[in-house]
Amino acid sequence: MAAPDLLLQAGVVFVVLAIGGALASRLGQSVIPAYLVAGVLVGPNVPTLLGYEFVLVESREFVDLLAELGIVFLLFFIGLEFNLERLAAARDRVLGAGVIDLVVNGGVGFVLGVLLGFSVVEALFLAGIVYISSSAIITKSLIDMGWIADPESEAILGVLVFEDIVVAVYLAVVAAVAVGASGGGGGTADLALSVGRSLAVLAVLVALAAYGTPLLNRLLDTRSDEQLLIRVVAAAAGVGGLALAFGVSEAVAAFFLGAAFGATEHVHRIERVITSERDLYAAVFFLSIGIETNPALIAGVAVPLAALVVVTTASKLLSGYYGGRAYGLSERRSTRVALALVARGEFSLVIAALATRPDIALPQGETIVALAVGYVLVMGLLGTVLMRYSGVIEGRVVKSLG
């Protein structure tokens, strides 16, 4: 049985989420920023007030697990909605928009890292942190705002998939390079093995999405909604866990698994039975980002953090707009693409965590982590706000270009 204090903390987590969601709804705002801030206020890094520490959540195991499920189900659900054949048909446009995104934002992140005094290897970490948009935050916002059926969603999701695939390889490469630079091994053979393993897992997932429909139809062939839910959860959690074990993002795995399930005859039933689980776990995921954020550490890197926010917001807006245009979208819809891609989140924190891994231990690893958690909080809030007020911004952009 669960310890009473652990169960109590679980209760606190959901009470806080309920209050944050209610306040956001009352103010007509997205729930995502509310969940992020709530995590800061109840987590172990909450500021001391009048000599007292009001820490409400200390044990993180159950939060970590539910947060992982949140990432998996968000990307699984979006995979259900995304037509893999359309992605393949639009591969040239996806490649064009994705390359613009990678070159502009990865390049800006690396240059900023060097200018801020980081080593070349540390600058590579910073490049990854500022390059990749948050699949979880953006897909949740797309669903909440009803953009998922609009033409720009295909471009947005195409860029996100491109980013996730790039990062699946990037994580293996940068970890091997960092270990080698720290004198901990990680030679060419290890690097090749790690990258090859990641690519092999991705190939299997793509093959499942492309050719696994008959097998999945048999797997899901049940009249019981309860059994259908259990089978979907088992598949999503199992495949996500296996992907992580092989060094591949669980988000990438969940997306392609969702695309595979989306081609079955059970897709509408799946959407109906997993929607509540998706929303519940996703809420915990956003709360967990706030729990990771230490306001004291952020205060110590306020100046470089401000520089990162200003410069990389501009670079993401620029690359997103021209990526949308390369995708063949109008000025208004390209502006939506740019606004949607601003949010950063889960992958930035994963990359930052590598910087303090014992076998890597970069000299400025703690600084990189402090920058990352502050950056994710600010950019997560900023990204959702920009999407919320996209109508006003789109009108001004079109008017200025006209």
N, C-alpha and C positions, 0 to 999 in steps of 0.2 A: 504493500500500500504506500501511497505517497505520504511524505512527511507533512505534518500540519502546516509548517511554515512555508513549504514549497507550494502547497495548495493555496494558502493564503496569498502568496505572491502572484500566483496565476490569477486569482480573483482580482487582485489589485490591477494587474495588467489589463484585464478586460473592462474593469470599471473605468480606468483612465482612458482607454480607447473609446468607450461609450460616451464619456464626457467630452473628449476632444472632438469626436464626430458630431455630437449634438451642437457644440459651439460653432464648428465650421459650417454646419448646415444652417444654423440661425443667421450667420453672417454672409451666407451665399457663396462660400469659398470651397475649394477642394479640401477634402479631408486629409490629403497627404501631408501638407505642412503642419497641420494640427497633430498628426501622429508623430512626426519628427520632433516637434517641440515637446510633446508629452514625454517622449523617451528621455530627453535631457532632464526634465523636471523630476522624474521618478527614479532615474538610474543612479549608479554608484558615483557619478561625477557631478551630482547636483551641488550647486554652490551652498556654502554654509550661510545661514541666516540667523543673526543675533546669537551666534555661538552654537547653534544647533544644526545637525545634519539630518535633513529629511529624506533619507534614502529609503525608498519603498521596494525597490527591486534589486536584489544582490545576486541570487542564484540565477545563472544565465542558461543552464542546459536546456530547459524546456523552451525558452525564448529562441535559442539558436535553432532548435529543431523545427519549431513552427515557422520561423523566418525562412529556413531553407525550403520548407514546403510551400511557403508563399511565393518564392521565386519560381519554383517548379510549376505551380499551378497557374501563375500569371502567364508564363511563357507557353505552357501547354495549351491554355485556353486561346491564346492569340494564334497558336499554330493551327488550332481547329478552324479559326476564321480565315486563315491565310491559305490561298490556293497555290500549292507548290508548282503546278503546271504554269500558272501565271508568272511566278517568280522566274522559272526557267525561261519562259518566253520573253521576259523582260530583263534577262541577264545582262545584256549590253548596257541598258540604262542603269541597272543596279550597280554594275561595275563602275560606270562613269561617276555616279553620285558617290559611291563608296570611296573611290580613289581620291576624289576632291576632298572629302571629309578627312581621310587619313593623312594626306599630304599637308593640308592646311593646319589641322589641329595637332597632329603628331609633331609636325615641324615646329609649330609655335611653342608647344610644350617643352620640346628639347632645348630650343634656343633660350626660353625663359629659365630653364633649369641651369644652364651654363651661366647666364647673366646673374642669377641669384647666388652663384658661388658653389654650386654642386659639381661633383666630379662627372665625368662622361657617363659612367654607369648609373649614378644617381639621377642624372638628367634623363636617362632612358626610362627610369621609373616614373619620373614626373610627366614625361611625354605620354605614357600610357594612362596615367591618372586623369589628365585633362582631355585626352583624346576621346575616350569611350563614353557615350551617353548612357543613361540608365534605362535599360530595357524594362525593368520592373515599374519604375515611376511613369515612364512614357506610355507603356501599354495600358497601365491602370487609368491614366488620364484620357487616353484615346477611347477607352470603353465608357468611362464616366461621362465624357463630353459628347458622345455620340459621333465621333469622327471616324469610327472604325469602318463605316460603309462609304466614306468619301474617297475620292480619287487620290488625295494626298497621303492617305494611310498606307497605300501600297509603296509609295516612295519612302515614307518614314520607316516602315517595317523592313523594307529592302536594305536601307542603310544600317538599321540595327542588326539585321542578320549578318551583313557584311562585317560590321564591327565585331560581333560575337565570334565569328570565324577567325578574323584576324587576331583577336585577343586570345583565342584558344591556342594558337601557335605562339603568339607573343609571350604568354606566360611561361611556356616551356623554354623558349629561347632566352628571355631575360633572366630567368632563374639560373639557367646553366651558365650564362655569361657572368652573372654576379657571383656565383659560387667560385668560378674560375678566378675572377678578379680578387676574391678574398683569400685565395690560396687553399680553398677547400675541395679542389678537384673540379669535376664538371668539364672534362676535356671534350674534344670533337666527337668522339665515339658516343659519349653519354648524351651530348646535345642532339646528335643525329637520332639516337634511339628514342629520346623523349619526344622530339618533333614527329618522328615516324609513327610512334604510338598514338599521338593525338590525331594525326591525319587518318590513321586506320580506323579509329573509333568514329570519326566524322563520316568516313566513307560508308561504314556499316549503317549509321543512322540515316544517311541520305538514301541508301539502298532500301532500307525498311520503309521510308516514306514513299519511295517511288514504286516499289514492287510488293510491299507486304500487305496490301489490302485484303486479299482472300484469307490470309492467316488471321488477321485482326478481326474480320467479320465473324469467324468461328469463335474466337476468344470472347467476343462480346455478345454472343448469341444467348441471351437469357431474358425471360420476361420480368424478372425481379429487378426493380430499380436499386434495391439494396445490394444485390450481387453485382449489378453493373457498376455501381459506385465503388465497391470494394476492388473490383478488377481494374478499374481505371486508376484508382489510387495506387494499387500494387504496381501497375505498369509504370506510372509516372515516377513514383518514389524509387522503385527499383532501378529503372534506367538512369535516372538522375544520379543515384548513388554510385552505380557502376561507372558512369562517365567521370565523376569526380575521382574515383579510384584510379582511373587511367589518365588523369591529368587534364580532362576536358571539362569545360563549363557545364554545369547541370542545366543552365538556362538554354544553352545551345541544344543539348540533348532533349530537353522538354519541348522545345519548339518543334524540332523535327518529328518527335513522337506525336505531338499534337497534330502536325500536318498529316502524318500517316493515319491517325484516327479520324481526321477530318474527311478522308476519302472513303470512309466506310458508310454503310447504310444506317448506322446508329448515331451519327453525329449530332442530330438534334436532341436525342435523349441524353447524350453525354453532356451537352451544354446545360441542359435543364438540371441534371442531378449534381453537377460539380460547382455551379455558380456560387452557392452559399459557402462552400469550403474554400473556394478561391478568394472570396472577399474576406473571410475570417483570417486565413493565413497571411494574406497580403497585408492586412492591417498590422499584424504582429511584426512582419518584416520591416515596415516603415518605422514602427516604434523602436525596433532593435537598432536602426541606424542612429536614432537619437540617443539611445542608451550608450552607444559607442563614443559619443561626442563628449570630450572634456573641455568645458569652457576655459579652464585655466591654461591649458596647452594652446588653445586657439589664440588667446590674448597675447602670447609670446611671439606669435608669427603673424600678427595683424597686418603689418605692412606688406610682406610678400604675398599674403593671402589676398589682400585687396588688389594687388597687381595681377595675380592669377585670375581673379574673378572678372576684372574689367577687360583684360586682354583676351581671355579665352571665351568670354561671352560674345565679344565682337567677332572673334574668329569662327565660332560655331554658327553665329547668325549668317556670316558671310558664306561659309561653306554650305550651310543648309539651303540658303536661297539659291545659290548657283547649282547646287546638286538637284534641287527641285526643277530648275530650268533645264538642266541636262536630262532630267527625266521626262521632259515635255510638258510640264505643268505651267499654268498661267502664273502671272506675277502674284496674284492674291494667294493662290494655293502654294506657291513656292515659299511665300512668306510664312505660311502655316508650318511648312516643313522646317524652316529655320527656327521658328519659335519652339516647336515641339522637341527639337534635338538639344536644347540648351541644358536640360536637367542631367546631372551626373549622380551616380549612386553606388550600387552594390559592387560593381567591378572595380571602381576606383579604390574602394576599401580593401578588396582582395589584393590588388597590386601593392598597396601601401603596406599591408601586413607582411608581404614577402621581404620588405626592406629590413625588418627586425628579426627575421628567422635566424636561429642560431648559426646555421651553416653559411649565412650571407652576412648578417650584422654589418650593414653599411655604416660608415662613420657618422653620417647625418640621418640615420634611419628614423630616429625618434622625431626629428624635425619634419621628415617626409610624412610620417603618420599624422602629426599634428596638423600639417597643411591639408592632408587628405580629408580628415574628418570635418574640419571647418569648411573646406571646399564643398564637400558633399552636402552638408547642411544648407549652405548658402545657395548653391546651384540647384538643389532639389526644390527649395522654396521659390527661387527665382523662376525656374523652369515652369512650375505649375502656375504661378501667377501670370507669366507671359502667355501661356495657353489660355488662361481664363479670360484675359483681356485681348485676345487675338483679333476680335472683330474691329476694335478701335485701331489697333496697330496696322492691320491689313489695309484698312481704308486710307490711312495716312501714307503708307508705302506706295500704294497704287496711285494716289493723287500726286505724290512727289515725282514718281516716274513718268506720269502722264503729262 
